[in-house]
Amino acid sequence: MDEIEESKPLSGLPTRKARVIGGREIDFDGEGFFRNADDWSAEIAEMLARESGLADLVETHWRVIRFMRDYYANYGRAPMNRHLKEGIGMSLMEIEGLFPGGIRAGARRLAGLPNPKACM
């Protein structure tokens, strides 16, 4: 079982969740996004997928996840929807449908990218 530690600001809403996964402590923000994209691993992605209701990540999921991680590594930000669509060769509706939570709360989270709110 994962250990969870939350720190709370004065408003009472969680800002940080530290979880021990695979023997490593991983920091997530209050919405479940990675604070540090370098903490990501395929094992963690699979665990988060199961938590979100995906029993298995198939090759199409991994293609999206790999594209998002590669784009982030090259440009320091997540791909815009148009780049994602062009890079994967699927419509946005198809990509949205692959992940519970769609692109933002599903694919981006499983790819280990930071919260889009933190990137503004």
C-alpha positions in Angstrom: 0.0 0.0 0.0 1.3 3.5 -0.9 1.9 5.9 1.9 0.4 9.3 1.4 1.5 12.5 3.2 -0.4 15.7 2.5 0.6 19.3 3.3 -2.2 21.8 3.5 -2.2 25.5 3.0 -4.2 27.8 5.3 -7.3 27.3 3.0 -7.3 23.6 3.9 -6.9 22.3 0.4 -4.1 19.8 -0.3 -1.2 21.2 -2.2 1.2 18.3 -2.0 0.8 14.5 -1.9 3.9 12.5 -1.3 3.4 8.8 -2.2 5.8 6.0 -1.9 5.6 4.0 -5.1 8.0 1.2 -5.9 10.1 2.2 -2.9 10.5 5.8 -4.1 8.8 8.9 -2.7 7.0 10.8 -5.5 5.6 14.2 -5.0 2.2 15.0 -6.7 0.3 18.2 -6.5 -3.2 18.4 -5.1 -4.7 17.4 -8.4 -2.5 14.3 -8.9 0.0 15.8 -11.3 3.7 15.1 -10.9 5.7 18.0 -9.4 8.8 16.7 -11.1 8.5 15.0 -14.5 11.8 13.1 -13.8 10.1 11.1 -11.1 8.0 9.3 -13.8 8.4 5.7 -14.7 6.3 3.2 -16.7 5.5 1.3 -13.4 4.0 4.5 -11.9 2.1 5.2 -15.1 0.6 1.7 -15.0 -0.4 2.1 -11.4 -2.0 5.5 -12.0 -3.8 4.1 -15.0 -5.3 1.3 -12.9 -6.4 4.0 -10.3 -8.2 5.9 -13.0 -10.0 2.8 -14.3 -7.8 1.6 -17.1 -7.0 -2.0 -16.5 -4.2 -2.1 -19.1 -2.3 0.5 -21.1 -2.2 -0.8 -24.7 0.3 0.3 -27.4 -1.9 3.2 -28.4 -1.8 4.6 -24.9 1.9 4.2 -24.8 2.3 6.0 -28.2 0.5 9.0 -26.7 2.4 8.9 -23.5 5.8 8.6 -25.2 5.0 11.4 -27.6 4.0 13.7 -24.7 7.1 12.8 -22.7 9.4 13.3 -25.7 7.8 16.6 -26.6 8.2 17.8 -23.0 11.8 16.7 -22.9 12.5 18.6 -26.1 10.5 21.8 -25.5 10.1 22.0 -21.8 6.3 22.1 -22.0 3.5 19.8 -23.0 2.4 19.7 -26.6 -0.4 21.9 -27.7 -3.4 19.9 -28.9 -2.6 20.5 -32.6 1.0 19.2 -32.1 -0.4 16.2 -30.2 -2.9 15.4 -33.0 -0.3 15.8 -35.7 2.3 13.8 -33.8 0.1 10.9 -33.0 -2.0 10.9 -36.2 -5.3 10.7 -34.4 -8.1 13.1 -33.8 -8.4 14.9 -30.5 -11.6 13.1 -29.8 -9.9 9.7 -30.3 -7.1 10.7 -28.0 -9.5 12.1 -25.4 -11.5 8.9 -25.5 -8.4 6.7 -24.8 -7.9 8.2 -21.3 -10.3 8.7 -18.4 -10.0 12.4 -17.8 -9.2 13.1 -21.4 -5.9 14.6 -22.5 -5.3 17.0 -19.6 -6.3 14.9 -16.5 -5.7 11.6 -18.2 -2.9 11.4 -20.8 -0.9 14.3 -19.4 -1.1 13.0 -15.9 -0.1 9.4 -16.9 2.8 10.9 -18.9 4.1 12.4 -15.8 3.9 16.0 -16.9 3.3 18.9 -14.5 -0.1 20.4 -13.9 -0.9 22.8 -16.8 -1.9 25.4 -14.2 1.7 25.4 -12.9 3.0 26.2 -16.4 1.1 29.4 -17.0 
